[in-house]
């Protein structure tokens, strides 16, 4: 790929495996409010739209505000205990930084938790810009988050890639006129990912080094 200056990354399922942390916080919240627990795969497939949208299908509307508070309180500690880097993520970021690509994060996860993960896993040093959906009118798959980062860093869409793991990442990239590279193994199902026709689908984040 020629003329790429900026690589924007999703966080969960792309660089970070926080599924156990999310599952524990989710089911703790369900138990506190008298709802049945859900299995890891059900929760994994619901990740990617922000924590409020994660809980919304599983609790009554009247319980959502309280449930979100409980989830977030639990999740601060759960993330520190159970989140980890996806294999190859650090080496890939090292490589891209060494090659002078600008790097950024675009995530639907709320800002405080995204920052917490980045600090805890020592990823914050890589990124020039970190932008999350709670700071915007629209989350992904709306393209606003990608457009805002490109404006901040003065980079054009044709000079940008977006690396994610879900169909909504591919959709957001397409709407922003950015090439989407989707890594399988996160929250997205392969058929749903391919239906969005991303620029490229890779099995391992390490493959990004060869692509660029």
PyMOL commands that place a pseudoatom at each C-alpha (Angstrom):
pseudoatom trace, name=CA, resn=UNK, resi=1, chain=A, elem=C, hetatm=0, pos=[0.000, 0.000, 0.000]
pseudoatom trace, name=CA, resn=UNK, resi=2, chain=A, elem=C, hetatm=0, pos=[1.515, 3.286, -1.119]
pseudoatom trace, name=CA, resn=UNK, resi=3, chain=A, elem=C, hetatm=0, pos=[1.135, 6.797, 0.294]
pseudoatom trace, name=CA, resn=UNK, resi=4, chain=A, elem=C, hetatm=0, pos=[-0.346, 5.702, 3.630]
pseudoatom trace, name=CA, resn=UNK, resi=5, chain=A, elem=C, hetatm=0, pos=[0.575, 8.117, 6.410]
pseudoatom trace, name=CA, resn=UNK, resi=6, chain=A, elem=C, hetatm=0, pos=[-1.955, 7.323, 9.143]
pseudoatom trace, name=CA, resn=UNK, resi=7, chain=A, elem=C, hetatm=0, pos=[-3.080, 4.018, 10.670]
pseudoatom trace, name=CA, resn=UNK, resi=8, chain=A, elem=C, hetatm=0, pos=[-6.149, 4.311, 12.914]
pseudoatom trace, name=CA, resn=UNK, resi=9, chain=A, elem=C, hetatm=0, pos=[-6.962, 1.338, 15.139]
pseudoatom trace, name=CA, resn=UNK, resi=10, chain=A, elem=C, hetatm=0, pos=[-10.004, 0.048, 16.926]
pseudoatom trace, name=CA, resn=UNK, resi=11, chain=A, elem=C, hetatm=0, pos=[-9.172, -1.166, 20.445]
pseudoatom trace, name=CA, resn=UNK, resi=12, chain=A, elem=C, hetatm=0, pos=[-11.199, -4.182, 21.644]
pseudoatom trace, name=CA, resn=UNK, resi=13, chain=A, elem=C, hetatm=0, pos=[-10.665, -7.284, 19.551]
pseudoatom trace, name=CA, resn=UNK, resi=14, chain=A, elem=C, hetatm=0, pos=[-8.066, -5.528, 17.402]
pseudoatom trace, name=CA, resn=UNK, resi=15, chain=A, elem=C, hetatm=0, pos=[-5.197, -4.637, 19.741]
pseudoatom trace, name=CA, resn=UNK, resi=16, chain=A, elem=C, hetatm=0, pos=[-6.580, -5.711, 23.118]
pseudoatom trace, name=CA, resn=UNK, resi=17, chain=A, elem=C, hetatm=0, pos=[-8.326, -8.838, 24.383]
pseudoatom trace, name=CA, resn=UNK, resi=18, chain=A, elem=C, hetatm=0, pos=[-10.578, -7.591, 27.178]
pseudoatom trace, name=CA, resn=UNK, resi=19, chain=A, elem=C, hetatm=0, pos=[-13.321, -10.168, 26.655]
pseudoatom trace, name=CA, resn=UNK, resi=20, chain=A, elem=C, hetatm=0, pos=[-12.851, -11.880, 30.011]
pseudoatom trace, name=CA, resn=UNK, resi=21, chain=A, elem=C, hetatm=0, pos=[-12.921, -8.494, 31.772]
pseudoatom trace, name=CA, resn=UNK, resi=22, chain=A, elem=C, hetatm=0, pos=[-16.090, -7.547, 29.895]
pseudoatom trace, name=CA, resn=UNK, resi=23, chain=A, elem=C, hetatm=0, pos=[-17.760, -10.906, 30.567]
pseudoatom trace, name=CA, resn=UNK, resi=24, chain=A, elem=C, hetatm=0, pos=[-17.029, -10.741, 34.286]
pseudoatom trace, name=CA, resn=UNK, resi=25, chain=A, elem=C, hetatm=0, pos=[-18.307, -7.170, 34.593]
pseudoatom trace, name=CA, resn=UNK, resi=26, chain=A, elem=C, hetatm=0, pos=[-21.358, -7.932, 32.482]
pseudoatom trace, name=CA, resn=UNK, resi=27, chain=A, elem=C, hetatm=0, pos=[-22.419, -10.993, 34.463]
pseudoatom trace, name=CA, resn=UNK, resi=28, chain=A, elem=C, hetatm=0, pos=[-21.669, -9.291, 37.786]
pseudoatom trace, name=CA, resn=UNK, resi=29, chain=A, elem=C, hetatm=0, pos=[-24.075, -6.552, 36.698]
pseudoatom trace, name=CA, resn=UNK, resi=30, chain=A, elem=C, hetatm=0, pos=[-26.722, -9.065, 35.606]
pseudoatom trace, name=CA, resn=UNK, resi=31, chain=A, elem=C, hetatm=0, pos=[-26.524, -10.836, 38.970]
pseudoatom trace, name=CA, resn=UNK, resi=32, chain=A, elem=C, hetatm=0, pos=[-26.780, -7.574, 40.935]
pseudoatom trace, name=CA, resn=UNK, resi=33, chain=A, elem=C, hetatm=0, pos=[-29.983, -6.676, 39.102]
pseudoatom trace, name=CA, resn=UNK, resi=34, chain=A, elem=C, hetatm=0, pos=[-31.583, -10.140, 39.042]
pseudoatom trace, name=CA, resn=UNK, resi=35, chain=A, elem=C, hetatm=0, pos=[-31.041, -10.926, 35.376]
pseudoatom trace, name=CA, resn=UNK, resi=36, chain=A, elem=C, hetatm=0, pos=[-29.712, -14.241, 34.027]
pseudoatom trace, name=CA, resn=UNK, resi=37, chain=A, elem=C, hetatm=0, pos=[-26.016, -14.458, 33.123]
pseudoatom trace, name=CA, resn=UNK, resi=38, chain=A, elem=C, hetatm=0, pos=[-24.995, -14.738, 29.497]
pseudoatom trace, name=CA, resn=UNK, resi=39, chain=A, elem=C, hetatm=0, pos=[-22.350, -16.931, 27.914]
pseudoatom trace, name=CA, resn=UNK, resi=40, chain=A, elem=C, hetatm=0, pos=[-19.014, -15.549, 26.704]
pseudoatom trace, name=CA, resn=UNK, resi=41, chain=A, elem=C, hetatm=0, pos=[-19.896, -15.871, 22.996]
pseudoatom trace, name=CA, resn=UNK, resi=42, chain=A, elem=C, hetatm=0, pos=[-23.180, -13.968, 23.396]
pseudoatom trace, name=CA, resn=UNK, resi=43, chain=A, elem=C, hetatm=0, pos=[-21.342, -11.171, 25.195]
pseudoatom trace, name=CA, resn=UNK, resi=44, chain=A, elem=C, hetatm=0, pos=[-18.463, -11.201, 22.702]
pseudoatom trace, name=CA, resn=UNK, resi=45, chain=A, elem=C, hetatm=0, pos=[-20.870, -10.703, 19.787]
pseudoatom trace, name=CA, resn=UNK, resi=46, chain=A, elem=C, hetatm=0, pos=[-22.492, -7.758, 21.602]
pseudoatom trace, name=CA, resn=UNK, resi=47, chain=A, elem=C, hetatm=0, pos=[-19.187, -5.928, 22.148]
pseudoatom trace, name=CA, resn=UNK, resi=48, chain=A, elem=C, hetatm=0, pos=[-18.183, -3.014, 19.936]
pseudoatom trace, name=CA, resn=UNK, resi=49, chain=A, elem=C, hetatm=0, pos=[-21.076, -0.584, 20.251]
pseudoatom trace, name=CA, resn=UNK, resi=50, chain=A, elem=C, hetatm=0, pos=[-20.142, 0.955, 23.623]
pseudoatom trace, name=CA, resn=UNK, resi=51, chain=A, elem=C, hetatm=0, pos=[-21.007, -0.231, 27.127]
pseudoatom trace, name=CA, resn=UNK, resi=52, chain=A, elem=C, hetatm=0, pos=[-24.511, 1.247, 27.211]
pseudoatom trace, name=CA, resn=UNK, resi=53, chain=A, elem=C, hetatm=0, pos=[-25.443, -0.582, 24.028]
pseudoatom trace, name=CA, resn=UNK, resi=54, chain=A, elem=C, hetatm=0, pos=[-23.823, -3.730, 25.426]
pseudoatom trace, name=CA, resn=UNK, resi=55, chain=A, elem=C, hetatm=0, pos=[-26.220, -3.765, 28.383]
pseudoatom trace, name=CA, resn=UNK, resi=56, chain=A, elem=C, hetatm=0, pos=[-29.334, -2.342, 26.737]
pseudoatom trace, name=CA, resn=UNK, resi=57, chain=A, elem=C, hetatm=0, pos=[-30.677, -5.565, 25.140]
pseudoatom trace, name=CA, resn=UNK, resi=58, chain=A, elem=C, hetatm=0, pos=[-30.400, -7.482, 28.413]
pseudoatom trace, name=CA, resn=UNK, resi=59, chain=A, elem=C, hetatm=0, pos=[-31.992, -5.172, 31.014]
pseudoatom trace, name=CA, resn=UNK, resi=60, chain=A, elem=C, hetatm=0, pos=[-35.217, -3.231, 31.365]
pseudoatom trace, name=CA, resn=UNK, resi=61, chain=A, elem=C, hetatm=0, pos=[-35.080, 0.384, 30.275]
pseudoatom trace, name=CA, resn=UNK, resi=62, chain=A, elem=C, hetatm=0, pos=[-35.812, 1.468, 33.846]
pseudoatom trace, name=CA, resn=UNK, resi=63, chain=A, elem=C, hetatm=0, pos=[-32.745, -0.459, 35.076]
pseudoatom trace, name=CA, resn=UNK, resi=64, chain=A, elem=C, hetatm=0, pos=[-30.281, 0.673, 32.419]
pseudoatom trace, name=CA, resn=UNK, resi=65, chain=A, elem=C, hetatm=0, pos=[-28.869, 3.723, 34.230]
pseudoatom trace, name=CA, resn=UNK, resi=66, chain=A, elem=C, hetatm=0, pos=[-28.261, 1.802, 37.460]
pseudoatom trace, name=CA, resn=UNK, resi=67, chain=A, elem=C, hetatm=0, pos=[-26.891, -1.203, 35.615]
pseudoatom trace, name=CA, resn=UNK, resi=68, chain=A, elem=C, hetatm=0, pos=[-24.464, 0.964, 33.660]
pseudoatom trace, name=CA, resn=UNK, resi=69, chain=A, elem=C, hetatm=0, pos=[-23.170, 2.504, 36.897]
pseudoatom trace, name=CA, resn=UNK, resi=70, chain=A, elem=C, hetatm=0, pos=[-22.602, -0.944, 38.445]
pseudoatom trace, name=CA, resn=UNK, resi=71, chain=A, elem=C, hetatm=0, pos=[-20.941, -2.226, 35.278]
pseudoatom trace, name=CA, resn=UNK, resi=72, chain=A, elem=C, hetatm=0, pos=[-18.524, 0.695, 35.078]
pseudoatom trace, name=CA, resn=UNK, resi=73, chain=A, elem=C, hetatm=0, pos=[-17.573, 0.520, 38.744]
pseudoatom trace, name=CA, resn=UNK, resi=74, chain=A, elem=C, hetatm=0, pos=[-16.769, -3.180, 38.435]
pseudoatom trace, name=CA, resn=UNK, resi=75, chain=A, elem=C, hetatm=0, pos=[-15.097, -2.803, 35.062]
pseudoatom trace, name=CA, resn=UNK, resi=76, chain=A, elem=C, hetatm=0, pos=[-12.364, -0.432, 36.220]
pseudoatom trace, name=CA, resn=UNK, resi=77, chain=A, elem=C, hetatm=0, pos=[-10.827, -3.202, 38.308]
pseudoatom trace, name=CA, resn=UNK, resi=78, chain=A, elem=C, hetatm=0, pos=[-11.761, -6.018, 35.965]
pseudoatom trace, name=CA, resn=UNK, resi=79, chain=A, elem=C, hetatm=0, pos=[-9.860, -4.397, 33.094]
pseudoatom trace, name=CA, resn=UNK, resi=80, chain=A, elem=C, hetatm=0, pos=[-6.700, -4.114, 35.174]
pseudoatom trace, name=CA, resn=UNK, resi=81, chain=A, elem=C, hetatm=0, pos=[-6.895, -7.776, 36.133]
pseudoatom trace, name=CA, resn=UNK, resi=82, chain=A, elem=C, hetatm=0, pos=[-8.022, -9.481, 32.949]
pseudoatom trace, name=CA, resn=UNK, resi=83, chain=A, elem=C, hetatm=0, pos=[-7.208, -7.388, 29.859]
pseudoatom trace, name=CA, resn=UNK, resi=84, chain=A, elem=C, hetatm=0, pos=[-4.174, -8.313, 27.788]
pseudoatom trace, name=CA, resn=UNK, resi=85, chain=A, elem=C, hetatm=0, pos=[-2.530, -7.486, 24.495]
pseudoatom trace, name=CA, resn=UNK, resi=86, chain=A, elem=C, hetatm=0, pos=[-3.455, -9.504, 21.435]
pseudoatom trace, name=CA, resn=UNK, resi=87, chain=A, elem=C, hetatm=0, pos=[-0.481, -11.503, 20.191]
pseudoatom trace, name=CA, resn=UNK, resi=88, chain=A, elem=C, hetatm=0, pos=[1.617, -9.480, 17.772]
pseudoatom trace, name=CA, resn=UNK, resi=89, chain=A, elem=C, hetatm=0, pos=[0.030, -6.120, 18.609]
pseudoatom trace, name=CA, resn=UNK, resi=90, chain=A, elem=C, hetatm=0, pos=[3.037, -4.555, 20.339]
pseudoatom trace, name=CA, resn=UNK, resi=91, chain=A, elem=C, hetatm=0, pos=[5.498, -5.677, 17.654]
pseudoatom trace, name=CA, resn=UNK, resi=92, chain=A, elem=C, hetatm=0, pos=[3.202, -4.336, 14.946]
pseudoatom trace, name=CA, resn=UNK, resi=93, chain=A, elem=C, hetatm=0, pos=[2.879, -0.952, 16.639]
pseudoatom trace, name=CA, resn=UNK, resi=94, chain=A, elem=C, hetatm=0, pos=[6.653, -0.832, 17.201]
pseudoatom trace, name=CA, resn=UNK, resi=95, chain=A, elem=C, hetatm=0, pos=[7.212, -1.487, 13.513]
pseudoatom trace, name=CA, resn=UNK, resi=96, chain=A, elem=C, hetatm=0, pos=[4.742, 1.156, 12.342]
pseudoatom trace, name=CA, resn=UNK, resi=97, chain=A, elem=C, hetatm=0, pos=[6.091, 3.747, 14.764]
pseudoatom trace, name=CA, resn=UNK, resi=98, chain=A, elem=C, hetatm=0, pos=[9.633, 3.004, 13.597]
pseudoatom trace, name=CA, resn=UNK, resi=99, chain=A, elem=C, hetatm=0, pos=[8.480, 3.515, 9.995]
pseudoatom trace, name=CA, resn=UNK, resi=100, chain=A, elem=C, hetatm=0, pos=[7.077, 6.946, 10.977]
pseudoatom trace, name=CA, resn=UNK, resi=101, chain=A, elem=C, hetatm=0, pos=[3.401, 6.216, 10.450]
pseudoatom trace, name=CA, resn=UNK, resi=102, chain=A, elem=C, hetatm=0, pos=[1.086, 8.357, 12.549]
pseudoatom trace, name=CA, resn=UNK, resi=103, chain=A, elem=C, hetatm=0, pos=[-1.017, 6.108, 14.809]
pseudoatom trace, name=CA, resn=UNK, resi=104, chain=A, elem=C, hetatm=0, pos=[-4.417, 6.790, 16.364]
pseudoatom trace, name=CA, resn=UNK, resi=105, chain=A, elem=C, hetatm=0, pos=[-7.232, 5.049, 18.241]
pseudoatom trace, name=CA, resn=UNK, resi=106, chain=A, elem=C, hetatm=0, pos=[-10.919, 5.271, 17.266]
pseudoatom trace, name=CA, resn=UNK, resi=107, chain=A, elem=C, hetatm=0, pos=[-13.130, 3.293, 19.666]
pseudoatom trace, name=CA, resn=UNK, resi=108, chain=A, elem=C, hetatm=0, pos=[-16.734, 3.114, 20.781]
pseudoatom trace, name=CA, resn=UNK, resi=109, chain=A, elem=C, hetatm=0, pos=[-15.463, 2.231, 24.264]
pseudoatom trace, name=CA, resn=UNK, resi=110, chain=A, elem=C, hetatm=0, pos=[-15.832, 5.271, 26.603]
pseudoatom trace, name=CA, resn=UNK, resi=111, chain=A, elem=C, hetatm=0, pos=[-12.757, 7.474, 26.928]
pseudoatom trace, name=CA, resn=UNK, resi=112, chain=A, elem=C, hetatm=0, pos=[-11.869, 6.759, 30.599]
pseudoatom trace, name=CA, resn=UNK, resi=113, chain=A, elem=C, hetatm=0, pos=[-11.772, 3.010, 29.994]
pseudoatom trace, name=CA, resn=UNK, resi=114, chain=A, elem=C, hetatm=0, pos=[-9.894, 3.313, 26.706]
pseudoatom trace, name=CA, resn=UNK, resi=115, chain=A, elem=C, hetatm=0, pos=[-7.274, 5.473, 28.409]
pseudoatom trace, name=CA, resn=UNK, resi=116, chain=A, elem=C, hetatm=0, pos=[-7.113, 3.035, 31.320]
pseudoatom trace, name=CA, resn=UNK, resi=117, chain=A, elem=C, hetatm=0, pos=[-6.389, 0.104, 29.002]
pseudoatom trace, name=CA, resn=UNK, resi=118, chain=A, elem=C, hetatm=0, pos=[-3.803, 2.031, 27.005]
pseudoatom trace, name=CA, resn=UNK, resi=119, chain=A, elem=C, hetatm=0, pos=[-1.923, 3.055, 30.158]
pseudoatom trace, name=CA, resn=UNK, resi=120, chain=A, elem=C, hetatm=0, pos=[-2.198, -0.361, 31.802]
pseudoatom trace, name=CA, resn=UNK, resi=121, chain=A, elem=C, hetatm=0, pos=[-0.901, -2.224, 28.743]
pseudoatom trace, name=CA, resn=UNK, resi=122, chain=A, elem=C, hetatm=0, pos=[1.696, 0.485, 27.996]
pseudoatom trace, name=CA, resn=UNK, resi=123, chain=A, elem=C, hetatm=0, pos=[0.245, 1.340, 24.602]
pseudoatom trace, name=CA, resn=UNK, resi=124, chain=A, elem=C, hetatm=0, pos=[-0.394, 5.039, 25.127]
pseudoatom trace, name=CA, resn=UNK, resi=125, chain=A, elem=C, hetatm=0, pos=[3.105, 6.011, 23.930]
pseudoatom trace, name=CA, resn=UNK, resi=126, chain=A, elem=C, hetatm=0, pos=[2.296, 4.874, 20.395]
pseudoatom trace, name=CA, resn=UNK, resi=127, chain=A, elem=C, hetatm=0, pos=[-0.709, 7.068, 19.653]
pseudoatom trace, name=CA, resn=UNK, resi=128, chain=A, elem=C, hetatm=0, pos=[-0.814, 10.675, 18.526]
pseudoatom trace, name=CA, resn=UNK, resi=129, chain=A, elem=C, hetatm=0, pos=[-4.592, 10.814, 18.882]
pseudoatom trace, name=CA, resn=UNK, resi=130, chain=A, elem=C, hetatm=0, pos=[-7.137, 8.826, 20.911]
pseudoatom trace, name=CA, resn=UNK, resi=131, chain=A, elem=C, hetatm=0, pos=[-10.795, 9.531, 20.167]
pseudoatom trace, name=CA, resn=UNK, resi=132, chain=A, elem=C, hetatm=0, pos=[-13.813, 7.694, 21.556]
pseudoatom trace, name=CA, resn=UNK, resi=133, chain=A, elem=C, hetatm=0, pos=[-17.493, 7.829, 20.708]
pseudoatom trace, name=CA, resn=UNK, resi=134, chain=A, elem=C, hetatm=0, pos=[-18.526, 9.398, 24.027]
pseudoatom trace, name=CA, resn=UNK, resi=135, chain=A, elem=C, hetatm=0, pos=[-16.840, 12.634, 22.872]
pseudoatom trace, name=CA, resn=UNK, resi=136, chain=A, elem=C, hetatm=0, pos=[-18.885, 12.812, 19.664]
pseudoatom trace, name=CA, resn=UNK, resi=137, chain=A, elem=C, hetatm=0, pos=[-22.492, 13.007, 18.515]
pseudoatom trace, name=CA, resn=UNK, resi=138, chain=A, elem=C, hetatm=0, pos=[-22.194, 9.683, 16.726]
pseudoatom trace, name=CA, resn=UNK, resi=139, chain=A, elem=C, hetatm=0, pos=[-20.327, 6.446, 17.353]
pseudoatom trace, name=CA, resn=UNK, resi=140, chain=A, elem=C, hetatm=0, pos=[-19.274, 3.927, 14.758]
pseudoatom trace, name=CA, resn=UNK, resi=141, chain=A, elem=C, hetatm=0, pos=[-20.456, 2.935, 12.190]
pseudoatom trace, name=CA, resn=UNK, resi=142, chain=A, elem=C, hetatm=0, pos=[-20.934, 6.677, 11.610]
pseudoatom trace, name=CA, resn=UNK, resi=143, chain=A, elem=C, hetatm=0, pos=[-17.728, 8.018, 9.997]
pseudoatom trace, name=CA, resn=UNK, resi=144, chain=A, elem=C, hetatm=0, pos=[-17.458, 11.076, 12.285]
pseudoatom trace, name=CA, resn=UNK, resi=145, chain=A, elem=C, hetatm=0, pos=[-14.830, 9.520, 14.556]
pseudoatom trace, name=CA, resn=UNK, resi=146, chain=A, elem=C, hetatm=0, pos=[-12.486, 8.777, 11.646]
pseudoatom trace, name=CA, resn=UNK, resi=147, chain=A, elem=C, hetatm=0, pos=[-13.135, 12.110, 9.968]
pseudoatom trace, name=CA, resn=UNK, resi=148, chain=A, elem=C, hetatm=0, pos=[-12.332, 13.974, 13.178]
pseudoatom trace, name=CA, resn=UNK, resi=149, chain=A, elem=C, hetatm=0, pos=[-9.009, 12.174, 13.622]
pseudoatom trace, name=CA, resn=UNK, resi=150, chain=A, elem=C, hetatm=0, pos=[-8.006, 12.864, 10.025]
pseudoatom trace, name=CA, resn=UNK, resi=151, chain=A, elem=C, hetatm=0, pos=[-8.827, 16.553, 10.446]
pseudoatom trace, name=CA, resn=UNK, resi=152, chain=A, elem=C, hetatm=0, pos=[-6.837, 16.731, 13.685]
pseudoatom trace, name=CA, resn=UNK, resi=153, chain=A, elem=C, hetatm=0, pos=[-3.791, 15.124, 12.094]
pseudoatom trace, name=CA, resn=UNK, resi=154, chain=A, elem=C, hetatm=0, pos=[-4.211, 16.836, 8.707]
pseudoatom trace, name=CA, resn=UNK, resi=155, chain=A, elem=C, hetatm=0, pos=[-4.235, 13.597, 6.774]
pseudoatom trace, name=CA, resn=UNK, resi=156, chain=A, elem=C, hetatm=0, pos=[-6.469, 12.818, 3.789]
pseudoatom trace, name=CA, resn=UNK, resi=157, chain=A, elem=C, hetatm=0, pos=[-8.695, 9.714, 3.527]
pseudoatom trace, name=CA, resn=UNK, resi=158, chain=A, elem=C, hetatm=0, pos=[-6.584, 8.221, 0.744]
pseudoatom trace, name=CA, resn=UNK, resi=159, chain=A, elem=C, hetatm=0, pos=[-3.566, 8.426, 3.087]
pseudoatom trace, name=CA, resn=UNK, resi=160, chain=A, elem=C, hetatm=0, pos=[-5.380, 6.584, 5.907]
pseudoatom trace, name=CA, resn=UNK, resi=161, chain=A, elem=C, hetatm=0, pos=[-6.255, 3.027, 6.861]
pseudoatom trace, name=CA, resn=UNK, resi=162, chain=A, elem=C, hetatm=0, pos=[-8.585, 1.886, 9.621]
pseudoatom trace, name=CA, resn=UNK, resi=163, chain=A, elem=C, hetatm=0, pos=[-7.826, -1.422, 11.328]
pseudoatom trace, name=CA, resn=UNK, resi=164, chain=A, elem=C, hetatm=0, pos=[-10.686, -3.090, 13.198]
pseudoatom trace, name=CA, resn=UNK, resi=165, chain=A, elem=C, hetatm=0, pos=[-12.325, -6.434, 13.871]
pseudoatom trace, name=CA, resn=UNK, resi=166, chain=A, elem=C, hetatm=0, pos=[-16.027, -5.897, 13.181]
pseudoatom trace, name=CA, resn=UNK, resi=167, chain=A, elem=C, hetatm=0, pos=[-18.434, -5.138, 10.331]
pseudoatom trace, name=CA, resn=UNK, resi=168, chain=A, elem=C, hetatm=0, pos=[-19.126, -1.721, 11.860]
pseudoatom trace, name=CA, resn=UNK, resi=169, chain=A, elem=C, hetatm=0, pos=[-15.426, -0.899, 11.522]
pseudoatom trace, name=CA, resn=UNK, resi=170, chain=A, elem=C, hetatm=0, pos=[-15.513, -1.714, 7.812]
pseudoatom trace, name=CA, resn=UNK, resi=171, chain=A, elem=C, hetatm=0, pos=[-18.703, 0.303, 7.422]
pseudoatom trace, name=CA, resn=UNK, resi=172, chain=A, elem=C, hetatm=0, pos=[-17.301, 3.340, 9.243]
pseudoatom trace, name=CA, resn=UNK, resi=173, chain=A, elem=C, hetatm=0, pos=[-14.160, 3.223, 7.096]
pseudoatom trace, name=CA, resn=UNK, resi=174, chain=A, elem=C, hetatm=0, pos=[-16.130, 2.990, 3.860]
pseudoatom trace, name=CA, resn=UNK, resi=175, chain=A, elem=C, hetatm=0, pos=[-18.305, 5.932, 4.848]
pseudoatom trace, name=CA, resn=UNK, resi=176, chain=A, elem=C, hetatm=0, pos=[-15.177, 7.955, 5.611]
pseudoatom trace, name=CA, resn=UNK, resi=177, chain=A, elem=C, hetatm=0, pos=[-13.602, 6.942, 2.263]
pseudoatom trace, name=CA, resn=UNK, resi=178, chain=A, elem=C, hetatm=0, pos=[-10.824, 5.143, 4.163]
pseudoatom trace, name=CA, resn=UNK, resi=179, chain=A, elem=C, hetatm=0, pos=[-9.457, 1.666, 3.423]
pseudoatom trace, name=CA, resn=UNK, resi=180, chain=A, elem=C, hetatm=0, pos=[-10.598, -0.865, 6.030]
pseudoatom trace, name=CA, resn=UNK, resi=181, chain=A, elem=C, hetatm=0, pos=[-8.360, -3.711, 7.149]
pseudoatom trace, name=CA, resn=UNK, resi=182, chain=A, elem=C, hetatm=0, pos=[-10.275, -6.166, 9.306]
pseudoatom trace, name=CA, resn=UNK, resi=183, chain=A, elem=C, hetatm=0, pos=[-8.620, -8.669, 11.619]
pseudoatom trace, name=CA, resn=UNK, resi=184, chain=A, elem=C, hetatm=0, pos=[-10.611, -11.840, 12.237]
pseudoatom trace, name=CA, resn=UNK, resi=185, chain=A, elem=C, hetatm=0, pos=[-10.827, -13.391, 15.693]
pseudoatom trace, name=CA, resn=UNK, resi=186, chain=A, elem=C, hetatm=0, pos=[-12.413, -10.442, 17.487]
pseudoatom trace, name=CA, resn=UNK, resi=187, chain=A, elem=C, hetatm=0, pos=[-16.130, -9.747, 17.852]
pseudoatom trace, name=CA, resn=UNK, resi=188, chain=A, elem=C, hetatm=0, pos=[-17.091, -9.884, 14.177]
pseudoatom trace, name=CA, resn=UNK, resi=189, chain=A, elem=C, hetatm=0, pos=[-18.297, -12.997, 12.370]
pseudoatom trace, name=CA, resn=UNK, resi=190, chain=A, elem=C, hetatm=0, pos=[-16.379, -13.712, 9.163]
pseudoatom trace, name=CA, resn=UNK, resi=191, chain=A, elem=C, hetatm=0, pos=[-19.405, -13.760, 6.868]
pseudoatom trace, name=CA, resn=UNK, resi=192, chain=A, elem=C, hetatm=0, pos=[-20.686, -10.470, 8.262]
pseudoatom trace, name=CA, resn=UNK, resi=193, chain=A, elem=C, hetatm=0, pos=[-17.238, -8.918, 7.882]
pseudoatom trace, name=CA, resn=UNK, resi=194, chain=A, elem=C, hetatm=0, pos=[-16.889, -10.027, 4.257]
pseudoatom trace, name=CA, resn=UNK, resi=195, chain=A, elem=C, hetatm=0, pos=[-20.396, -8.751, 3.487]
pseudoatom trace, name=CA, resn=UNK, resi=196, chain=A, elem=C, hetatm=0, pos=[-19.124, -5.228, 4.203]
pseudoatom trace, name=CA, resn=UNK, resi=197, chain=A, elem=C, hetatm=0, pos=[-16.389, -5.675, 1.559]
pseudoatom trace, name=CA, resn=UNK, resi=198, chain=A, elem=C, hetatm=0, pos=[-13.407, -4.252, 3.459]
pseudoatom trace, name=CA, resn=UNK, resi=199, chain=A, elem=C, hetatm=0, pos=[-10.240, -3.496, 1.532]
pseudoatom trace, name=CA, resn=UNK, resi=200, chain=A, elem=C, hetatm=0, pos=[-8.511, -6.449, 3.200]
pseudoatom trace, name=CA, resn=UNK, resi=201, chain=A, elem=C, hetatm=0, pos=[-9.233, -9.199, 5.737]
pseudoatom trace, name=CA, resn=UNK, resi=202, chain=A, elem=C, hetatm=0, pos=[-6.284, -10.602, 7.712]
pseudoatom trace, name=CA, resn=UNK, resi=203, chain=A, elem=C, hetatm=0, pos=[-6.093, -13.394, 10.269]
pseudoatom trace, name=CA, resn=UNK, resi=204, chain=A, elem=C, hetatm=0, pos=[-3.411, -11.858, 12.460]
pseudoatom trace, name=CA, resn=UNK, resi=205, chain=A, elem=C, hetatm=0, pos=[-2.543, -8.256, 13.370]
pseudoatom trace, name=CA, resn=UNK, resi=206, chain=A, elem=C, hetatm=0, pos=[1.102, -9.088, 12.596]
pseudoatom trace, name=CA, resn=UNK, resi=207, chain=A, elem=C, hetatm=0, pos=[0.196, -9.383, 8.907]
pseudoatom trace, name=CA, resn=UNK, resi=208, chain=A, elem=C, hetatm=0, pos=[-0.237, -5.617, 8.847]
pseudoatom trace, name=CA, resn=UNK, resi=209, chain=A, elem=C, hetatm=0, pos=[3.530, -5.202, 8.722]
pseudoatom trace, name=CA, resn=UNK, resi=210, chain=A, elem=C, hetatm=0, pos=[3.700, -7.054, 5.405]
pseudoatom trace, name=CA, resn=UNK, resi=211, chain=A, elem=C, hetatm=0, pos=[0.671, -5.185, 4.038]
pseudoatom trace, name=CA, resn=UNK, resi=212, chain=A, elem=C, hetatm=0, pos=[2.293, -1.796, 4.680]
for i in range(1, 212): cmd.bond("trace and resi %d" % i, "trace and resi %d" % (i + 1))
show_as sticks, trace
zoom trace
